[in-house]
C-alpha cells in the first residue's frame, strides 16, 4: 500500500518522470509530462524547476543534413511549458526565469531554407533545404506566452511582457507590454 501512496499520492507520474529524466540528462526538472522529446541536452543550460507538459519537444540541433551547428539554448529557473511546446535552436535561444509558455507554442531561431527562394530552391522539398536565416531569440524573465504563439528568429521580448495567443512574433521589442497579432505588434505598453 505504501507504493500506491508514493505513486499516486505524494508524487504523480510527472514528478517520477522528472526524476528519471534528471538521472538521464542532469537537468533539474520539476515535472515532466508524457512523450517528451529532448535532443542535444549536453549543449543546453537549463535552470532549476523546469516544468514540462505532455508532448514537448526541445531540440538543440547540433547537426542537420551534414551541417554542424553550435546551439546555445538557455532556460532560466522556474519556467513552465504547457503541452506540445516545441523549441528548436541552431543559434541562440534564451528564455528567462519565471516564464510561462502556453500550449502549442513554437520557438525557433531558424527557417528550413531561405524565405527568399530562387526558382531552383523552390524545387527542393523544405525538409531537404539547409537550415537558414538563424538569429537569436531573447525572451525576458516573467514573460507569459499565450497558447499557439510562434516566436521566430530574431525576436526580443522584454521582461514581464505578455504575448497574445496565436501571435506570430518576428520583431525586437524594447519595452514591456502586451504583444499580439500576426504579425505581432505592441498593443499596450506597461509603465515602469
N, C-alpha and C positions, 0 to 999 in steps of 0.2 A: 504493500500500500504506500510506503514512503516514496517509491519510484513514481507513482501516479501524482503525488503532491509535487515532486520535483519537475516532472514533465508538464503537468497541466496547471499547477497552482502557482508556485513562485517563479518558475521560468516557463515561458512559452517556447514554442519551436523556433521563433525568430531569434530569441536570445541564445538558444543552443546552437543554431547555425552561426551566429556571431562568434561564439567561442571556437567552433570548428574552423571558420574562415580566418580567425586570428592566428590559430595554430599553423594554418597553411600559408598565410600571406604576411603575418606580422602586423596587420592593420587592426587597430583597436576599435572594432565596430561596437555600436550599442545594440543594434538588432539588424538582422538580415532576412529579407523575405525570400520566397521561393524563386527558383530559377534565375539566380544571379549569374551573370557572365562578367568576369573581370580578367582583363588581359594586360600584361605589362606592369604588374603590381610593383616590380622592383624599381621602376622609373617614377613611381608616384610618391608624393609626400602627403599623407593623409593624417589629419589631426585625430584627437580622441573623440569618441562618441558619435561616429557617423552612423546614421540610421538609414537603412535601405528598404524600400517596399518590394513587392513582387516584380519579377521580370526586369530588373535593372541591368543595364549593360554599360560598363565602364571600360574604356579601351584607350590605353596609351600605346599608340601604334608605333612600333619600332622598325617594322619592315612591311612594305606593301608593294607587290608586283616587282620585287627585286630591288627596290629603292629603300635605303635605310634612313630612319629619322631619329631625332633625339628629343622626344617629347618631354615637357615639363608640366606635369599635372599636379596641382597643389590644391588640397581641400582643407579648410580650416576645421576648428573644433566645433562639435555640436551642430553639424549640418544634417538636414533631413531631406532625403529623396523620397517622394511618394512612388507609386507603382509606375513601371515602364519608362523610367528616365534613362536616356541614352546620352553618354558623354563620349566624344571621340576627339582625341588630341594627337597631333603630329608636331605641334609647335609649342604653344604655352596656353594653359587654361588655369586661372586662379579663381577659386570660389571661396569667399570669405567666411569666417566663423559666424555661426548663428543663422545661416541662410536656410530658407525653406523652399524646396523645389516641388512644384505640383506634379500631378500625374501626366504622363505622355509628353514630357518636355525633352527637347533635343538641344544639346550644347555641342557645337562642333567648330573647330578652328580652321577648317579647310573645306574644299569642294572636291568632287570627283571630276577632275579636269577643270579647265578654264571655263568661265562663263562667257568668254569671248572666243567662240569656236570658229575655226576655219571650216570650209566645206568638207575637207578631208577628215577633220576631227569629228564632225557630226556622223561619220560612218562608223566610228568606234563606239561600241556599247559603253555607257557610263561606268559600269563596273570594271572595265578594262583600261580606262583612262588613268593616267597618273594623278595622284593627289596633288592639288594645286591651290593657289591663292590663300596660302596659310597666313594667318595673322593672329596675334594674341587676343584672348578673351579675358577680361578682368572684371570679376563680379565682386563687389564690396561685401563688407560684413552686414549681417542682419537684413539681407535682401529677401523679398518674397517674390517668387516667380510663379505665376498662375499656370493652371493646367493648360497643356497643349502649346505652350510658348516655344519659339525657336530662337535660340541665341546663336548668331552666326559670327564668322571670323571677323576680327577687328572691333568687336563690341566692348564698350566700357559702361558698366552700370555702377553708379556710386553707392556708398554705404547707405543703408536704410531705405532704399528705393523699393517700389512695387512695380512689377512687370505684369500687365494685364493678361488674362487668359487668351490663348490663341494669337498672341502678338508675335510678330517677326522682327527681331531686333538685329540690325546691322548698322550700328552707329555708336559714336562715342558721346556719352552724356557726362557733363561736368558737375551738375548739381543734382541732389537727391530729389525724387518726386515720383509721380505716377507716370510710367512709360507704357504706352499701349498703342495698338493698331498694327496694320500690315501695309506698308512699313511702319514701324513704331516711331512715335514722336513723343515729346514731353507734353503730357496733358495737364499736369498741375505740379508746380514746384513746391517743395517743402521748405519752410523757413527755418533758418539755422537758429 
